[in-house]
């Protein structure tokens, strides 16, 4: 009964903006918001689109809607980091793992199942509790997110960048997304396929920036992931001088450190130069940054 009530309530948020979300403006969902500007409010990126809350699975549309309403604020919409994989019949769906066991009531490899088969499954939260929610498609989440959130899209090994970019074009969400890449050649490929899109690139030092620059990726298309430990202040200064916004991955060790030593650490990390925090604790981060 509880999950049924959650489904009814959250489906309402998919068709009408919650009060918190509706305070944002069209400019908040522009790619410009993913570039560095002095004085901007730090953004919160929800790792895997959530999942550490009971009843809210990761990579789930209803979880995206709930968290967007909780952490979105004027000038700083929620950022949903989410994962794209492929069914046997080539439907792009949201799923982190190659297998179904951890996040759904199913078993086996995702790539061995058709979309129709996957739709018979229920998503489970990270505590293993089944919910009433189903695996969403990339098309569904982009269509919904156009006026609700920003996305960083993690493209899994089975999926081509071209197919994801095609879905972005079809849903007219070019201004809402950044494509995540993990190496310079992939970043160059994405830029070649879609020179107008933002790209999340790894820059932990100047050498990594230089490699991207040599491959022709302009500064105004880079969103820099600086790693999962706080970098030297000089890296933030270097990137900000080029107009490049930064993402610090607090997921993992830094989130654990904040939980143990105090959530004020999130304020310290943003004050040091992180323009976005990618976290498994979005509600805690939001509470601290709102006070700031």
C-alpha positions, -999 to 999 in steps of 0.1 A, spaced: 0 0 0 28 24 9 45 20 -25 12 24 -43 6 57 -25 42 68 -34 35 60 -70 3 80 -72 19 110 -54 50 110 -75 34 106 -108 17 139 -100 52 155 -98 60 142 -133 32 162 -149 31 193 -127 62 210 -112 64 211 -74 65 245 -58 103 242 -52 110 233 -88 87 259 -103 107 287 -87 135 281 -112 135 298 -146 142 287 -182 177 301 -178 184 276 -150 180 247 -175 204 263 -201 238 249 -208 251 282 -196 243 271 -161 270 244 -165 297 270 -172 316 289 -146 305 323 -135 317 341 -104 291 341 -76 269 313 -89 251 291 -63 268 256 -61 249 228 -78 241 193 -63 246 163 -86 227 132 -74 249 102 -81 230 75 -100 199 97 -97 195 87 -60 189 53 -44 202 57 -9 167 67 3 142 40 14 115 35 -13 134 55 -40 155 33 -63 185 47 -83 180 56 -120 143 58 -114 121 86 -128 100 89 -96 132 92 -76 144 120 -99 112 138 -94 113 135 -56 149 147 -54 144 176 -78 116 189 -55 138 185 -25 171 200 -36 162 222 -66 163 259 -57 163 292 -75 194 295 -96 204 260 -88 183 232 -102 190 196 -93 216 178 -114 208 141 -121 237 119 -128 223 88 -144 233 57 -163 223 46 -198 224 10 -210 208 -11 -237 182 -39 -239 184 -68 -264 161 -50 -288 182 -18 -286 160 3 -263 180 28 -242 171 24 -206 184 38 -173 205 12 -154 239 12 -138 247 -25 -136 251 -48 -166 230 -73 -146 195 -70 -131 198 -86 -97 209 -56 -76 184 -30 -87 154 -50 -99 133 -81 -92 148 -97 -123 179 -118 -129 205 -121 -157 221 -96 -180 202 -66 -192 214 -71 -227 198 -105 -228 163 -91 -221 139 -72 -244 124 -39 -232 90 -56 -229 106 -82 -205 123 -55 -185 90 -37 -181 76 -67 -162 102 -61 -135 100 -38 -105 128 -16 -93 143 -22 -59 158 5 -36 194 1 -24 182 -17 7 166 -44 -15 130 -34 -10 108 -38 -41 88 -8 -52 60 -2 -77 84 16 -101 96 4 -134 129 9 -154 125 41 -174 138 48 -209 162 75 -217 135 92 -238 111 93 -209 136 108 -185 148 134 -210 112 144 -219 103 149 -183 136 166 -173 134 193 -199 117 217 -175 128 201 -142 165 193 -140 199 192 -156 215 158 -165 249 144 -167 246 112 -187 268 83 -181 270 62 -212 277 25 -206 299 2 -227 271 -13 -248 258 21 -258 271 44 -285 275 81 -279 257 87 -312 225 69 -301 224 90 -269 230 122 -288 202 112 -312 178 109 -282 189 143 -269 181 158 -303 148 141 -305 137 154 -270 152 189 -276 172 187 -244 205 200 -257 205 227 -231 198 203 -202 226 177 -206 263 171 -204 276 138 -217 301 121 -193 333 109 -207 363 92 -190 391 98 -214 402 124 -239 395 103 -271 359 98 -261 355 134 -253 369 143 -287 344 119 -303 315 134 -285 326 169 -295 329 158 -331 294 143 -330 278 172 -312 299 203 -309 271 222 -293 268 199 -263 285 202 -229 309 174 -220 319 162 -185 356 156 -188 382 144 -162 407 171 -153 427 164 -122 458 183 -134 469 206 -161 483 178 -182 448 163 -186 434 197 -196 462 201 -221 454 168 -237 417 178 -242 427 211 -255 451 195 -280 422 174 -293 402 205 -301 377 206 -273 369 242 -265 369 255 -229 332 265 -232 322 229 -238 341 214 -208 326 206 -174 356 194 -153 353 165 -130 383 171 -106 382 137 -89 370 121 -57 394 139 -34 397 176 -28 423 190 -53 448 218 -48 432 252 -49 454 261 -79 435 236 -101 402 254 -93 419 287 -101 433 274 -133 399 261 -145 379 290 -134 401 314 -152 392 295 -184 354 297 -175 353 260 -168 330 249 -139 342 220 -117 326 189 -102 340 174 -70 330 137 -65 321 135 -28 305 101 -35 324 75 -15 352 87 9 343 124 11 306 116 18 318 92 45 341 119 59 312 144 60 289 120 77 316 113 104 330 148 109 301 170 101 282 181 70 297 216 71 326 200 51 303 204 20 303 241 26 341 241 29 345 221 -4 323 245 -23 340 275 -8 373 261 -19 361 261 -56 338 232 -63 309 244 -84 291 211 -82 292 183 -57 284 148 -70 271 130 -39 252 100 -25 239 123 2 220 150 -17 195 158 11 223 164 36 243 185 11 212 205 3 204 213 39 240 227 44 242 247 12 208 263 18 221 277 51 251 291 32 
